[in-house]
């Protein structure tokens, strides 16, 4: 399994660079590779022939930006070397092209911007032109995530080597835009291992492994889904469809009696059953998903008690999502039995009986608190950068996905997709990687759809899931990280 990509401080980044220069690697070679990564990002944000303005400052960020321009021969690229912000201000105000590359200041900026520099940043932010930030948006403190007076509001930030901790702070989001890490730029291996790690597409190279040629339905498991109620029957359908994209051997859906016909009519491959008190799971069941769409008034108390019982007693992997999160008892779960909870911020706040603001500003601590309170479960803490982890061990920040996922049904698809993977006995020993893969591929599918059209539905998201899976695993989400 690849070494995780750490989330680091500015001091660690500087130490890493010094170790690289000490090993005999030239600064120019690293900057050229950083520039090539920037050029690939610029190509994602513009079309051939588009006009691009590169603002290159006096430091190494400016050098990175200048090297990026060399890789944009099929664009009308103009490099403006910024020594006087007042002159650059006029340049920005006159520009109406497709993209501005912000190479003004990097992580070395330590003083607040003043005077014409502030006016230049304001002009960039008012230009309505997409901005690609080099390593960090100019003016942003990459340790704290706070602007030094003001900061460029980028469309995308490509940071080099590893993710900087401040870029992930909630306060930084309006400035960073989409975050990308250009990891392979010629630095020596990172000398740091950190608690918080950034997910890269390479983390799933060769995973999941090829299916055995003599496999059958029993080989790949049987997922039972408890989902759907009056007004929310679509959640059961989407969860089942998401599960089927992971290709477990079988999927059975248990739903309330009043919506059984509506759910069954929309699912051809999954088996659908009305749930009654005393309904037994099939003997072949290998994992259980609880909760999508169980918010209607027709959900009986007996079903809520059954959800709690399965969580506390079943030896099978159990995923609790949506309404089921509110029915889980705190405390221990069966030893060695996999448990996963999938809260969004509001649900996380309810699970811990804390304020939602606390949940948003202390995400790592909140994840660990939830895991401790609910039997050491895995926590898939949803958000702009979904966080995956447990009470102890590494935490993983998901890198894929976009705001297009902020629509009803997205969580149901993810829960089903995850359940479909965790039901497969051959992957039982790879729980961490399976959970991270499901989250990353869910986001990758959204990114792929958004790159092709501005609007899409959950049905299209389901169809996109796993689309880039090859014989050995999943391919890269886009071309940013591809090597020349």
N, C-alpha and C positions, 0 to 999 in steps of 0.2 A: 504494500500500500504506500502511495507517495507520502513524503514528509509534509505535514500540514504547513500552509503558508501563514506565518504569524502576523498578528496585528501589533505594530511596534510604535515606539515613541520616536521623537526626532533625535534624541541622544543616541538611541540604538541605531537609527539609520546612519548617522554620522560615523559611528564606530564601525558599522558594516562597510561603509565606503572606504574608511581608512584601511581596514583589513584587505579590501580589494586592491587598493593602490600598493599596499605593502607586498602583495603577492605578485606584483609586476604587471597587473592589468592597466592599460592606459585609460586615462579619463576620456580621451577622444573616442575610443572604441565603444565604451559604455554609452556615451552621449549619442553616438551614431545609431546604436541599437534602440536607445530610448526614442530618438527621432523617428526611426522606422515604425515603432509602435504607435507613435502619435500620428504618423501619416496614415496608417491603417484605420485609426479612429476617425480621422478627418474624412477618409473615403466613405466611412459608414454614415457620416453626417452631411454629405454633399454628393452631388452628381458630377460625372466627368464634364469638364468645361466650365464648372462653376467658379465664381470669383471668390478667392480666400485672402483675407488680410492676416498676416502673421506679425504680431507685436512682440518683438524680441528685446528683452531687457539686457542689462550689462552683465548679469551673472550667468551661471551655468544653465538656468532655466531658459535664458535667451538662446544659448548655444543649442540646447535640445530643440527649441522651436525652429532655429535656422536649419538644423539637420532634417527636421520634419519636412521643411519646404522642398528639400532635394528629392523627396519621395512623392511629390505631388505634381509630376510633370504633365499629367493629363488634366490639371486644373489651372486656372489663371491665378497663380499665386504671387502675391507681392509681399516681400519682407520689409517691414518698417522697423529700423533699429531705434529704440526709444531711449534717448538720453535727456530729452526735454519734454516733460509731460504736457506742457502747454501746446507744443507743436503737435504732439501725438493726439491731443484732444481734437484739433481741427481735422486730422486725418480720420479719426473715428466718426466724427459728425458728418463727414462727407461720404462715408462708406455705406453702400446699400447692397452689398453682395450676399453670398450664401453662408459664410462662416468666418468667424474671427478666432484666431488662435491666441490665447492669453499666455504669453511667456514673459510677463513683466517681472514678477517676483516669485521666488520659490519658498522652500521651507526655512531659508535663512533670515527672512524678514522678522525682526524682533521689536520694531517701534511702530506705533500707530501712523497710518498715512495722514498727511496734512496737505493743505493748499491745493496746488494743481494736480497732485496725485489723486486726491479725493475727487476732484472734479473729473478727472479722466475715468476713474472707476464708475462714477455716476453716469457719465456719458455712455460707457460700455453697457451698463445695466438698462439704460433707456433706449438703446439702439434697436431693440427688437430683432437683432441678428443672433442666431445661435452662436454660443461661445464654447470652445474646447479649451479647458484649463490644463496647463502643463504641470503635472505633479500635485499642485494644490492651487485653488483659485487665488489669484493675487490679493493679498490683504487678509487672508484667513490664517489663523493660528492653527497649525495642523496637530498640535497637542491638545488644545482646549476646544477646538471647533468654533471658536468665537472670532468675529471680525476685529481686526486691529484698526479701529475707526470705521472702516467700511471694507467690503470685499466684493470681488467680481462674482456675479450670479451666473455660474456656468450651466450649460446644457449637459455637458459631460466633463468629468475630471478623470484623466488617466494619470494615476500615481505610479511611481516606479519602485520596483523591487518588492515591496510589500505594502499592505494597507497601513496608513497612519491612524492612530487611535482617535484623534480629534475629528477626522473626516466622517466617522460613524456616529458622532454625537447628534442628537436630535436637532440641536441648534445649528448644526452645519448644513443640514439638508437643503435649505433654500439657496445655498451658495454652491454646493458641490454638483447638483444635478445628478445624473447617473454616474455611479462610481465604477471604474475599471482599474484593475491592477495589471501593469505590464511587468510580469515577474521575470521573464527571461531576457535580461538586457546585458548579460556578461559579467554580473557581479559574482564574487565567490559565493559558495553556499552560505545561507544566512546563519550566523553564529548564535542565534537566539531561538529559544522555544518559549512560547507564551501561552497563557491560559486561553486567550481569545484568538481564533484562527479564521482566516478568510477562505471561502470555498472557491476553488478553481476548477475548470472543466477537466483538467488533467487528473483530478482526484478520482475520477471514475473511469480512467483508462483501463480497458480489459474487464470492466464490471458492468453488469452482471456477466458471469462466465457463460460460455456456450451451453445450451441445453443438451443433455444426453440424448443421443439419437434413439435410444430405446425407451425414452420417457413416455408416460401415459398420464391420464387425468389425475390419477392418484399421486403421481410423482410431484406434481406442482401444487397440490394443496386445495383446500376448500374453505373459502371465506364466507362467514355468516354475517349479514348486515342487518342491524335493527334500526329501521329508519322510516320516516314518512308518517304524516298525519294530515288531518283536514287542513287545507290551506298551505301545506308544505309537502305535498306528495312528490313534487319535482325533485326535492333533495334526495329522496330515496333512488329515484331514477338516475340522477347525476352521479351519486356515489357508486351505484352499481356499474354505470358506464365507465367511470374512472377506474374502478377495480378491474374491469375486463381488459383495459388497456395494459395492465401489468401482466396479463395472461396467467392467472392462477388456473388450476384445473377446473374448478367449479365455483360458482357464486350463488348463494341462497340469500334472498331478501325476506325479512320478516317485518311486516308493516301492520298498521291498525286496520281493523275490519272494514271501516268505512271508506278507506282509500285503496283497498286491495285491488279492485277492478281497474282503477286509474293507473296504478303502478304496473300491474301485470300487463296491461294493454300496450305499454311502451317498452317492455323488455322482452326480447325474444330469446336471448342466450341465458340470462340469469333465471333461476327458479324463484318464484315469488309465492309467499304463503301469508295468509292472515295470521296475526299473532293472537293466541289465546293463553290464558293462565294455564300453566302446565305443559306448554309446547316445549318439546325436547330438541336439542341441537342434533344434527345428523352425526353419526359416529365418525364420519370421515372429516369432520370440521377440524381445521388446523389454525384458525385465527378468527377473532370476533371484532367487528366494528360496531360501536354503539353511538347513537345520537343524531345523525343528520336528519333534520326535519321532524324531530319528535317534540314539537312546540305547540301542537294543536290541542284544543280542549278535549279531543277524543282519546288522548293518551291516558290509559287507566293507571291508577296508583300501583296496581300489580306489576305493570311493565316497568315503572320506575324502580320498584323494589327488585325486579329481576335484573335490571341494569346494575344496581348496586351489588347484588349477589354475584353476578358474573365477574365484576371487577375484583371483589374480595376473595373469591373462591376458585375461579377457573384456572387450571394449569396452562391454558393456551395463551398465546399473545392476545392482548386486548387493547384496542385503540378507543379512547373516549373523545368524542367530538361534540361541539354544539351543546344542545340541551343536556346531554348526558353529563357534562362537566359539573353541572349544578346538583347532580344526584349522587356523586361519588362520596363515600365516606373517607375521611382522613385516616391515616395509619397504614399499617403493614399490609402487604399483598403477598400471595404465595411465593415462597423462596424460589428463585431461578425462573419465575414466570415473567415474561416481558410485558411491560405496561407502558403505554404512550398516551399523553394528553396533548391536545392541539388548541390551546386557547389563543384568542385574539386579545388585545389589551383590556377590553371591557370584561371579558370572561376571566382573565388573569386576576384583575382587581377583585372580582367577586369571589374567586377561589381562595384568596388570601384575606378578604374583608379589609382591603386597603383602598386608598384613593387612586383613581386612574392616573392622576399626574405622577404619583410615585412610581407607578408601573412603567410609565413611558420614559422616565428619567433614570431609572435604576434597573434596566432590563436584565443584565446579567445576574444581579443579586436576586431579582424576582424569580427568574427561571430556577435558580438553585433553591429558593424557598418553596416553590411549588413542588419541585421534585422531592424535597425532604418531607413535605407535608403529605404527599400522596405515594408513599411506599418506595421512594427512590426511583420513580418512573422517569422515562425519557420525556422531555418536554420539547414540543415543537411550538415555539412562541412566535406566533405570526406577526407580521408587520412589514414595514418597508424593506428591511433586511431581516428575514425570518431567522431566528436564533434556535439552534438545536443543541441540547446537552442534558446533563443530569446534575444531581447534587454535587458530585465530585467529577474530576476529569476535565478534559478540554471542552470548550464551547466553540461552536462553529457558526459563523455568520454566512448566510446564503447570499450569493452574488447575483443571482438571476431574478427576472421578474420585473414588472413595471406597474404603473397605476391602473392599467387596463384590467388588472385582477381585482380591482375594487368594485366588484359587482356581485349581486346575489348568485350563489351557486358555486363560486370559486372554491370555497372551503370544502364543500361537499365533494367536488371532484378530487381535490387533494386528499381528503380523508379516504375516499374509496381507492384511489391510486396507491396510497401507502398501504392500505389493508391488503390489496391484491398482491403486493410484494411480500409483506410480512407473513402471508399465509403459506408461502412456498417453503417447504421443509429444507430444500437444498440451500437456502440462504439464511437458515436459522442462526448460524454463528456470526453473521455479518450485520447485526441489527443496526449498529451506528451508521454504517455505510449505506444500508438500505434506506434508512430514514432520510439521510442527507441527500441521497440520490433522488428520492421521490420529490422532495422539496425543490431541488435544483431543476429537475426535468419539468416540473409544473411551471416554474418560472421561465425556463428556456422556451417552452411551448408558447407562453404568452409573449415573449420577446420576438419569436419567429413570426407570430401572427401580426404583432404591431409593426414589424418591419415591412410587412406586405400591404397592410391597410389600416386605416385609423380606428375602425370599429369592428368588433367581432363578439361572438356570443360564447356561452359555455359549451354549447354543442360543438362549435368549432375548436374550442380548447381541448375537449375530449379527443377529437379526431387528430389533433396535432401531437398529443402525448405519445412519446416513444417513436416519433416519426424519424428521428435521426439515430435510432438505435441500429447499430450494425451487428455483425456476427459476434463481436466480442464485447460490445457495450455501447456507450453513448458517445457521439462525436461532439466537437466543440460547438458552443452556442452560436458563435459567429467567427468572423475571420480575424478579430483583433489579436488573438493570441497565436495565430498560425505563424510558423517560421518560414522565412523565405527559402 
